[in-house]
Amino acid sequence: MNAEIIAVGTELLLGDIVNTNGQFLAKELASLGINVYRQRTVGDNEERILGAFKDAFSDCDLIITTGGLGPTKDDMTKEMVCKFFNKELILHRESFKYIEEYFERLGRPFSENNRKQALFPEDAEILPNPNGTAPGAIIKGTDGKTIIILPGPPKEMKPMFNNYVKPYIKKLSDGILYSKVLRLFGIGESHMAECLDDIIEGQTNPTVAPYAKEMDVTLRITAKADSEEEAIKLIEPMEEEIRNRLNEYIYGEGDTTLEDEVAKLLIANHKTISLAESCTGGMVSSMLVNYPGVSEVFLEGAVTYTNEAKMRTLKVKKETLDRYTAVSEETAIEMAEGIARRTGSNIGISVTGIAGPGGETEEQPVGLVYIGIYNDGKVRAEKLNFQGNRSQIRSRAALNALNFIRKELI
Amino acid sequence: MNAEIIAVGTELLLGDIVNTNGQFLAKELASLGINVYRQRTVGDNEERILGAFKDAFSDCDLIITTGGLGPTKDDMTKEMVCKFFNKELILHRESFKYIEEYFERLGRPFSENNRKQALFPEDAEILPNPNGTAPGAIIKGTDGKTIIILPGPPKEMKPMFNNYVKPYIKKLSDGILYSKVLRLFGIGESHMAECLDDIIEGQTNPTVAPYAKEMDVTLRITAKADSEEEAIKLIEPMEEEIRNRLNEYIYGEGDTTLEDEVAKLLIANHKTISLAESCTGGMVSSMLVNYPGVSEVFLEGAVTYTNEAKMRTLKVKKETLDRYTAVSEETAIEMAEGIARRTGSNIGISVTGIAGPGGETEEQPVGLVYIGIYNDGKVRAEKLNFQGNRSQIRSRAALNALNFIRKELI
């Protein structure tokens, strides 16, 4: 089945935001065996949206739109679907009630505009949106043509796609595509591709697709088969071969994150942790706290960006700071040991570095970061160098700190 | 003049990479007064590329393509331009020499395939590429239709656009578009649209475009004029009118963030700050630390996710936690006061809440958050309710905490 992805929104067309939805949907549809024929971005304009539908259906049977479901007059995706399929727009009572309650919970005034978000083409299959006020919908026209409308914000669109659209499409397609995703850290995309060159070259079924974003690298192994069981059997030997080559970098499978895996490892190993952060400013703590059960093992975090705070809370010695500076192996060690002793945790992790812009010296360039690791009485620090702007250096340092914790635990 | 941006490449169509070129070109073209009519992504496929040209020229006079200029058989943008405009593909000697030399410098073998990169439609205006092996070109067809072909890699495409395409387009267009962006917090998109309904309805020049992403809401005021000066004059009264209605929500202009504005306000007011975070787990601290000069005012952050840490570091009383629980006005107040007293800062901010999933009671639902504010001797707490998953509740709480700081300072 051919499909076209249409992003609706003047803010996308004019480049105010990047269209990441297109990439997400394209990847997901491909993994479901749907042939993505074209992607297109149109502004909030009646004629152009209708024109896009017409042109898309000349080659495709399925259109997936993102955006244009908001409460303002600019938002007109549903209206255009009605016009195109010659359907009426009617109030969907359940959605209306849900949106009303949503605003009540938020303590925000429910505006008449928001009523518009509960209007849908007659006989549409409504897709609930627990993360926002715009439900989506599946609308069938004549001749087997279908339009699926999804909200624009990725945080609303992605769960809706996964929970409702994916199962719907799976029912449509013959045979199934089943994927397993391996997540890697600490290896570049090109190095990974080199390690798997022969596999990627010779792939038929299953296929192996590498993908990299920032420091997170993934490998998707996809098999086409008649059943999930059969697909899993096809994937197994391929996964084993990949693990033989790259196991040290693989931190998880499927929909997980480095911080979640680290939190799980801490809990499984009954190891408590505390953190002392300088340049990362609380980012490592904040990432760990995103794991719901982390209170079991996460005792405390200290954001000691100033020297005074390092001395006050972590008992870093003034002589150490004077002699070696705040960005040094010695300070990182005292920070890690200091926070562990303060809280009595098994593990203490510290991060101190120069995130820039400015603040560098000849010996200490921007991007220089020390990570200190205290683990049940033993303490050491590692020196790292990162490229990028302030925000990139900080998140790279934070992710590497997490990876150090992981390596202590496996 | 209407333009369409066409990205060529199967890797984009299938979502292996995000199309950031589209955003860059759209923004640049808008600022040059070119009306971006549509964006489109097509695979490396003869028929579909020709179809895209045909469809695009039905509304536009200018097409800008990115990608498909590489050395392999899959790369066929130039071939398709020739076919479409009925031109011949001929060797451009200068480019050929340049590519040969490029490979020599890199010490890489020059392959016959690379000769293809020096072939261009006859009478094309060649755009040199100092950052790669694929020159671009401007090709004129009949009836004033023009195709500008650019390479796909952003670090080759962007300088080529800036150095050659921008001056070319400037000569073509009449007038410029100039925009000013206002950033708002604490108001929903629909409520904002209602407040500005009459303005948005009646807009001609300047135009006002609202846009919302997560809790961040922006308004773009765009004027068309002969010069930047004149455009600014057109924008001024419109901005004043908007500020009259929505000033309490406007925290900044242009390319800024709430955390940057808060850091700047703290520095300008010579107010030091320290933070005590429970459910946000260091996120507020981490956001503030992203502002490079923040060490002047940011004294310390405490990530006190457990009750023990709240007592140990913030001196929250055991009785308070027992009687009112960790998520209460009383605890938020003791946390804010505790961190301020510990560090001696002017301002102390605390965040404690139930981010879920789980952990709720009848009186304390998921999303309940208290923010405590200590400011030079006075202390209070505010109760808030957020929707969303754990990560959304946490970032919404963090952004609201920042906004509370902002409101203390203006």
Interface residues (C-beta under 8 A of the other chain):
Chain A: T10 E11 L12 L13 L14 G15 D16 I17 V18 N19 T20 G22 Q23 F24 L25 A26 K27 E28 A30 V36 Y37 R38 Q39 R40 T41 V42 G43 R48 A52 D55 G70 P71 T72 K73 Y102 R105 L106 G107 R108 P109 S111 N113 N114 N131 P153 K155 A209 Y211 L275 E277 C279 T280 G281 G282 M283 V284 S285 S286 L288 V289 N290 P292 V294 S295 F298 L299 E300 G301 A302 V303 T304 Y305 T306 E308 A309 R312 T313 R342 T343 A355 G356 P357 G358 R390 S391 R394
Chain B: L12 L13 L14 G15 D16 I17 V18 N19 T20 G22 Q23 F24 L25 A26 K27 E28 A30 V36 Y37 R38 Q39 R40 T41 V42 G43 R48 A52 D55 G188 E189 S190 H191 A193 E194 I200 E201 A209 P210 Y211 A212 K213 E214 T218 R220 L275 E277 C279 T280 G281 G282 M283 V284 S285 S286 L288 V289 N290 P292 V294 S295 F298 L299 E300 G301 A302 V303 T304 Y305 T306 E308 A309 R312 T313 R342 T343 A355 G356 P357 G358 G367 N385 F386 Q387 G388 N389 R390 S391 Q392 R394
